[in-house]
């Protein structure tokens, strides 16, 4: 599979109530979305041929795939269904702490430390082999 068009009319597994469930329905209206209690169950359905794909965050997929005994039969293609930025929840009104966290994250990005940490956990020398396709930027 190389594009969203390849998923048109297919059965796609995901977790019930997830943003992935909502996003795949919006991005590929012709797909049949099968929702499972969790992502490992959705991946089991993929292994059993009950769905043709599973959608969630790339890091979650990589973690599930890394543990699969038959991982060579599956791949994480470069198909983007949606952008979902990650964030941190902090106590409302704690401006000093928010400023400290934002400054620290931006400094880590600028110095290369953020990329180094990403590569340690997800990079080429790990069982995940994910490409870092994002950059930490200042929020709203």
KACOR-V103052 format. One record per residue. OMEGA is omega as a letter, one per 40 degrees, with the letter a starting at -180 (none if undefined). D_FIRST is the distance of its C-alpha to the first C-alpha in Angstrom with 1 decimal. Layout:
omega: (OMEGA;OMEGA)
d_first: (D_FIRST;D_FIRST)
This chain:
omega: (a;a;i;i;i;a;i;i;a;i;a;i;i;a;i;i;a;i;i;i;i;a;a;i;i;a;a;a;a;i;i;a;i;a;a;a;i;a;i;i;i;i;i;i;i;i;a;i;i;i;i;a;i;i;i;i;a;a;i;i;a;i;i;a;a;a;a;i;a;a;a;i;a;i;i;a;a;i;a;i;a;i;i;i;i;i;i;i;a;a;a;i;i;a;i;a;i;i;i;a;i;a;a;i;i;i;i;i;a;a;a;a;i;i;i;i;i;a;i;a;a;a;a;a;i;i;a;i;i;i;i;a;a;i;i;a;i;i;a;none)
d_first: (0.0;3.8;6.1;8.1;8.7;5.7;7.5;10.8;13.1;11.3;13.3;12.6;15.2;17.2;20.9;23.6;25.1;22.7;21.8;18.1;19.1;20.8;18.2;15.2;17.7;18.7;15.4;13.9;17.2;16.0;14.1;16.4;16.9;18.6;20.7;22.1;25.1;23.2;19.8;20.8;21.3;17.9;16.5;19.0;17.7;14.1;16.1;18.1;15.3;16.7;13.6;9.9;9.3;12.1;13.0;15.9;17.2;15.5;18.8;19.0;15.7;16.8;20.1;19.0;16.8;19.7;22.0;19.9;21.7;18.6;16.5;15.4;13.3;11.0;9.4;9.4;6.8;8.8;8.1;11.6;12.9;16.5;19.1;21.5;24.2;26.1;29.9;33.0;35.5;39.1;42.5;43.2;45.8;45.6;45.2;46.4;43.8;41.0;42.2;42.4;38.8;37.4;39.5;38.5;34.7;35.1;37.3;34.9;32.2;34.7;36.0;32.7;33.5;30.5;28.1;30.1;29.8;26.0;25.7;28.2;26.1;22.5;22.7;22.2;25.1;23.9;21.6;19.2;18.5;17.5;18.0;20.6;19.3;22.3;26.0;28.9;30.8;33.8;33.3;35.1)
